[in-house]
Amino acid sequence: MGNQLFLTMNDGHKIPVVGLGTWKSEPGDSTYNAVLNSIKAGYRHIDTARAYDNESDVGRAVKDADIDRKDLFITTKLWNKDQGYNTAIEACEKSLARLDCDYIDLYLIHWPLKDKRNESWRAFIELQKRGLCKSIGVSNFTIANLVELEDKFGVIPAVNQVEFHPYHYQKDLLEYCNSKNIIIEAYSPLVHAKRMDEERLVAISGEMDKTPAQILIRWAMQRGMIVLPKSVNENRIVENFAVFDFEISDSLMKRLDDLDETFVTCWDPNNPPPYAPV
Ligand SMILES: NC(=O)c1ccc[n+]([C@@H]2O[C@H](COP(=O)([O-])OP(=O)(O)OC[C@H]3O[C@@H](n4cnc5c(N)ncnc54)[C@H](OP(=O)(O)O)[C@@H]3O)[C@@H](O)[C@H]2O)c1
């Protein structure tokens, strides 16, 4: 397992702290090679989604990798057009077929689709009972969405996967999730590569003799999150995993916290588009 660290979710299952992101990893050999290279580099956690159209390439790489399925942690997500009770059950079965797996480690509702998210969550509780998903969680949920789920079902998601990096430091959401024992998974932790040259980040990177990407990943780890850097580049896949042998000091963590500018690179649950993304 190399240097991999784990957090324990509220259902007792362990989750590796750094996972490979695969959004915009091209279907086919690009995703396949990225997943194989990541496993070779020590990653044990892969984050995919129905909407990324690359679940079957992830599955192919997992089969070809020299590793037991039980030593890997695979996340996929329910896409909006499949939300609802019966449709969510069917979508999970289809994702399992594409991944060529008997179970999903973590299944997420990709987006808090109004009018459908509660029925989807009811299906997720059933899928977990049936053993098709070991853990169930959500993505892009606001505090209000999380409160609603708890009130209606009493079953709290294991994780909430949201955009999280120093330029979008969602402190209130993090504190709420910590208080409920919901782990935050930081997506777009590298700010979708849009701040790699930002001078304050570059200065901290110089002071620490670590790359900007490593600083961003380590910041999220030290704030108690799961981190999902995406790359299809073999060298960067290795670079993004070399984050277990150093620590950012309290004073530099504070300087990173201060980079917050509510910079959203992806879709924004607090200002959702007037249409439901499908
Ligand atoms: N649930 C959701 O709604 C949601 C939304 C967004 C993302 N996600 C998940 O979170 C993952 C990560 O987010 P993301 O893909 O938006 O962005 P990200 O990981 O913040 O950034 C990815 C970008 O950074 C580049 N990059 C990677 N490592 C680098 C390095 N060491 N130095 C310089 N550039 C580097 C990548 O290019 P190369 O590939 O060419 O290296 C790519 O352009 C996704 O892949 C997905 O699994 C989930």
The ligand as a Gaussian input file, in Angstrom:
#p B3LYP/6-31G(d) Opt

LIG

0 1
 N      -18.495000      15.557000      -8.428000
 C      -18.314000      16.533000      -9.290000
 O      -19.238000      17.256000      -9.675000
 C      -16.915000      16.770000      -9.796000
 C      -16.620000      17.946000     -10.497000
 C      -15.305000      18.152000     -10.915000
 C      -14.326000      17.207000     -10.638000
 N      -14.645000      16.049000      -9.974000
 C      -13.630000      14.991000      -9.676000
 O      -12.453000      15.609000      -9.161000
 C      -11.360000      15.321000     -10.036000
 C      -10.349000      16.459000     -10.055000
 O      -10.925000      17.668000     -10.484000
 P      -10.631000      18.318000     -11.916000
 O      -10.374000      17.251000     -12.908000
 O      -11.723000      19.289000     -12.158000
 O       -9.347000      19.225000     -11.727000
 P       -7.949000      19.212000     -10.973000
 O       -7.565000      17.869000     -10.491000
 O       -8.008000      20.340000     -10.035000
 O       -6.986000      19.656000     -12.175000
 C       -6.795000      18.852000     -13.316000
 C       -5.939000      19.657000     -14.298000
 O       -4.645000      19.881000     -13.743000
 C       -3.643000      19.330000     -14.598000
 N       -2.614000      18.787000     -13.700000
 C       -2.660000      17.641000     -12.991000
 N       -1.567000      17.500000     -12.225000
 C       -0.795000      18.579000     -12.465000
 C        0.450000      19.007000     -11.971000
 N        1.123000      18.278000     -11.081000
 N        0.967000      20.179000     -12.438000
 C        0.300000      20.918000     -13.346000
 N       -0.910000      20.575000     -13.843000
 C       -1.452000      19.411000     -13.406000
 C       -4.355000      18.291000     -15.418000
 O       -3.736000      18.096000     -16.682000
 P       -3.148000      16.651000     -17.151000
 O       -4.248000      15.641000     -17.047000
 O       -2.734000      16.907000     -18.551000
 O       -2.000000      16.361000     -16.233000
 C       -5.726000      18.927000     -15.598000
 O       -5.681000      19.907000     -16.621000
 C      -12.051000      15.069000     -11.384000
 O      -11.209000      14.468000     -12.320000
 C      -13.215000      14.241000     -10.948000
 O      -12.812000      12.912000     -10.665000
 C      -15.924000      15.842000      -9.535000

